[in-house]
Amino acid sequence: MGVFVYLPLVLPLTALPIARLAEQHLHPRRAARLLATVAVILASCSLLCLGLLVVVGTAQLPGNPLPDGWSDDEVREAVPHDAFAGKASILALVVVTAACGFTVHRHFRFRVRAHRALRGLGGDDDVAVLPDAIPYAYALPGSPGRVMVSTAMLASLEPAEHRALFAHERAHLAGRHHRLLLATRLAGCVNPLLWPLLGALVYSTERWADEEAARVTGDRRLTARAVGKAALVARPVPGGAAFAALATAGPVPRRVAALLGPVPPDRSWPPALTPAGAAALVAAAGTTVSALSALNAAVALFLVLEAATPL
């Protein structure tokens, strides 16, 4: 198994360049999907290798329920620095489990509370207008999903800008952006090196929804004006960090500037001879090496443990 068990824990560093460049050089829809896919794969490999280290570390603890042969020297030699790494991985897995559990709990608790608040409103429209003096608008996923907007937010925008607002939030629901955000947030809980991808993903999903709103309204300047005006008055939704909103996430001046420019090219991969293309290749290579290293470590440990298991 050797050092291969440690590589997936540090290879997320290869994704940092694409986190900075994808949002600038890829269509936001492509960028969001690329960032989420890379984050999930790298986090899965990190979690697998952390689990392998936990097995080795647990086997060294007195009174554990594992076969005695799993603590033999042959098994311990398969992991460099097994004495420290094995025990540290147990603590790390506890922290990862707690962080992921808290994130999922917070996500669904907010959804439950929001849907409970909708019961008294009635109506079958996908837009729920809440009588609230705090201006906000966000997409609430569910069956069906709803666009949540306060009366204060609607009062801050002109009637023509309401269409851009609703189109933006509906794009979040149609694109299942909450799933991408939650998956990437969990990936960051598994490996903190992946946290920069979350910030880039938040911006990309907002730009994705901006472009959809501009397509629906047919007016990029109108959409840019709605985004800018909403940003001036919007307030964060308590407990709603995992959900996408019109103007509370991402650098708003950059979003407005992008809307005032031409439609971004919808290419699946940036040109190779560009910084973004090189960063994408580095991220792809790092993801591939991480997956192969995790597979190698898992197979190697399986074979070692099978040989050490008494018949």
Number of C-alpha atoms within 10 A of each C-alpha: 23 15 13 21 28 21 21 28 23 15 24 26 16 20 26 20 18 27 27 16 18 26 23 16 20 22 22 25 22 18 27 28 16 21 24 22 16 24 29 21 17 32 29 19 27 26 20 20 25 25 19 22 25 21 20 25 22 20 23 20 13 9 9 10 9 14 13 15 16 23 21 15 10 14 20 19 13 18 22 16 12 17 13 10 18 25 19 15 21 19 12 16 17 11 14 21 15 12 16 19 14 13 17 15 12 16 18 12 13 18 19 13 11 16 15 11 11 16 9 8 11 8 10 9 8 14 17 19 17 19 10 12 11 17 22 25 31 26 27 27 21 11 6 9 17 22 23 20 24 18 17 19 23 18 12 17 17 11 10 12 21 17 17 29 28 20 23 30 28 23 21 27 23 12 15 15 26 20 15 23 22 20 19 27 25 26 28 23 22 27 21 15 21 29 20 18 25 24 17 23 29 25 22 28 30 29 27 23 29 30 26 21 25 22 15 16 18 12 14 23 16 19 30 25 17 24 25 17 17 24 19 13 16 19 15 16 15 7 13 18 16 21 22 26 29 27 25 22 18 19 13 21 13 12 21 20 12 18 23 16 11 9 13 14 11 12 12 12 17 20 13 12 8 11 16 23 19 17 22 25 18 18 25 17 15 22 25 16 18 28 21 16 21 28 18 16 25 19 13 17 22 14 14 18 20 13 14 18 15 10 5
